[in-house]
Amino acid sequence: MAVSSLGYISLVVTDLEQWRSFATGVIGLMPVGDPDTGDRLLLKMDDHPYRLSVVAGDEDRLACAGWEFSGAVDYEAAIARLEAAGVEVHRGDAEGAGQRCVTEYASATDPAGNPFELYHGRTACRDDFKSPAGVSHFVTGAMGMGHLVVPAPNMDETHDFYTEALGFGDSDDLRLPPPAEGAPDQRIIFMHADNPRHHSLALYNFPVPSGIIHMIFEMPDIDQVGLCLDRAQAAGLPLMGTLGRHCNDRMLSFYVFGPGGIGVEVGCDGLQIDWSTFTPTVSTQGDVWGHAYAPVGS
């Protein structure tokens, strides 16, 4: 009855055209639909109708994470658990489901104030992805579009919410020194969905105005990652983190600030795990090498 994967992410942004240029020209996502109509940009990275939705607004922030369930039974069970825990759940209508290309969806907010949606039955799937930047493919499939890291200053409460109400499992509990003198220690809890990706969701114990620390786009190999890094640097984009390899999921990656300061990780080689034989880890080192970070929110 756990979440199957991260199905989609929706952002509100102040500059839709900058996001169109960044997402298609740097990351290599494929725009879908008519670019001359409306204030919503849909971006495709595999056979799903879209994975990233970008909507024009008056600030740059996370609009929601879309968590996929394997079917109606698991979806309804999750809603029942949320409601039993006192969470206000809003069921979507047929028009909204059509816009999301899903059979049914519902929306809610976690204890840290992060918005999310639940859904089942992705519709309009077809294998017509072609990257404008020449990316051969992204690592998705049953593992979903990637992972998302969100702020959760009330870490324990928010962590319990995701494990108990939505069925996430623990992957790693990372403790790091304070980001600045006088600040508390940093803590990041990594959680997996019902798929082999090391984590689909992570919680960070500091507030961030945008509501998003970063999201990842996983590529098939280091050459695709390096070419993306070249495109980011040619576009003059500031790096959020230099090239490096993580300890826990072994991802080889770099981080870039997208338009509006939203963090994006681009990587390869992420671990795929058999959860039946895995014991959650506790770590005090984030990286094997590299990943010199700019301050979050800079």
Secondary structure in CASP SS format (residue, H / E / C, confidence):
PFRMAT SS
TARGET T0000
AUTHOR 0000-0000-0000
METHOD secondary structure of the structure
MODEL  1
M C 1.00
A C 1.00
V C 1.00
S C 1.00
S E 1.00
L E 1.00
G E 1.00
Y E 1.00
I E 1.00
S E 1.00
L E 1.00
V E 1.00
V E 1.00
T C 1.00
D C 1.00
L H 1.00
E H 1.00
Q H 1.00
W H 1.00
R H 1.00
S H 1.00
F H 1.00
A H 1.00
T H 1.00
G H 1.00
V H 1.00
I H 1.00
G C 1.00
L C 1.00
M E 1.00
P E 1.00
V E 1.00
G C 1.00
D C 1.00
P C 1.00
D C 1.00
T C 1.00
G C 1.00
D C 1.00
R E 1.00
L E 1.00
L E 1.00
L E 1.00
K E 1.00
M C 1.00
D C 1.00
D C 1.00
H C 1.00
P C 1.00
Y C 1.00
R C 1.00
L E 1.00
S E 1.00
V E 1.00
V E 1.00
A E 1.00
G C 1.00
D C 1.00
E C 1.00
D C 1.00
R E 1.00
L E 1.00
A E 1.00
C E 1.00
A E 1.00
G E 1.00
W E 1.00
E E 1.00
F E 1.00
S C 1.00
G C 1.00
A H 1.00
V H 1.00
D H 1.00
Y H 1.00
E H 1.00
A H 1.00
A H 1.00
I H 1.00
A H 1.00
R H 1.00
L H 1.00
E H 1.00
A H 1.00
A C 1.00
G C 1.00
V C 1.00
E C 1.00
V C 1.00
H E 1.00
R E 1.00
G C 1.00
D C 1.00
A H 1.00
E H 1.00
G H 1.00
A H 1.00
G H 1.00
Q H 1.00
R H 1.00
C C 1.00
V E 1.00
T E 1.00
E E 1.00
Y E 1.00
A E 1.00
S E 1.00
A E 1.00
T E 1.00
D C 1.00
P C 1.00
A C 1.00
G C 1.00
N C 1.00
P E 1.00
F E 1.00
E E 1.00
L E 1.00
Y E 1.00
H E 1.00
G E 1.00
R E 1.00
T C 1.00
A C 1.00
C C 1.00
R C 1.00
D C 1.00
D C 1.00
F C 1.00
K C 1.00
S C 1.00
P C 1.00
A C 1.00
G C 1.00
V C 1.00
S C 1.00
H C 1.00
F C 1.00
V C 1.00
T C 1.00
G H 1.00
A H 1.00
M H 1.00
G C 1.00
M C 1.00
G C 1.00
H C 1.00
L E 1.00
V E 1.00
V E 1.00
P E 1.00
A C 1.00
P C 1.00
N C 1.00
M H 1.00
D H 1.00
E H 1.00
T H 1.00
H H 1.00
D H 1.00
F H 1.00
Y H 1.00
T H 1.00
E H 1.00
A H 1.00
L C 1.00
G C 1.00
F C 1.00
G E 1.00
D E 1.00
S E 1.00
D E 1.00
D E 1.00
L E 1.00
R E 1.00
L E 1.00
P C 1.00
P C 1.00
P C 1.00
A C 1.00
E C 1.00
G C 1.00
A C 1.00
P C 1.00
D C 1.00
Q E 1.00
R E 1.00
I E 1.00
I E 1.00
F E 1.00
M E 1.00
H E 1.00
A C 1.00
D C 1.00
N C 1.00
P C 1.00
R E 1.00
H C 1.00
H C 1.00
S C 1.00
L E 1.00
A E 1.00
L E 1.00
Y E 1.00
N C 1.00
F C 1.00
P C 1.00
V C 1.00
P C 1.00
S C 1.00
G C 1.00
I C 1.00
I C 1.00
H E 1.00
M E 1.00
I E 1.00
F E 1.00
E E 1.00
M C 1.00
P C 1.00
D C 1.00
I H 1.00
D H 1.00
Q H 1.00
V H 1.00
G H 1.00
L H 1.00
C H 1.00
L H 1.00
D H 1.00
R H 1.00
A H 1.00
Q H 1.00
A H 1.00
A C 1.00
G C 1.00
L C 1.00
P C 1.00
L E 1.00
M E 1.00
G E 1.00
T E 1.00
L E 1.00
G E 1.00
R E 1.00
H E 1.00
C C 1.00
N C 1.00
D C 1.00
R C 1.00
M C 1.00
L E 1.00
S E 1.00
F E 1.00
Y E 1.00
V E 1.00
F E 1.00
G C 1.00
P H 1.00
G H 1.00
G H 1.00
I C 1.00
G E 1.00
V E 1.00
E E 1.00
V E 1.00
G E 1.00
C E 1.00
D C 1.00
G C 1.00
L C 1.00
Q E 1.00
I C 1.00
D C 1.00
W H 1.00
S H 1.00
T H 1.00
F C 1.00
T C 1.00
P C 1.00
T E 1.00
V E 1.00
S E 1.00
T C 1.00
Q C 1.00
G C 1.00
D E 1.00
V E 1.00
W E 1.00
G E 1.00
H C 1.00
A C 1.00
Y E 1.00
A C 1.00
P C 1.00
V C 1.00
G C 1.00
S C 1.00
END
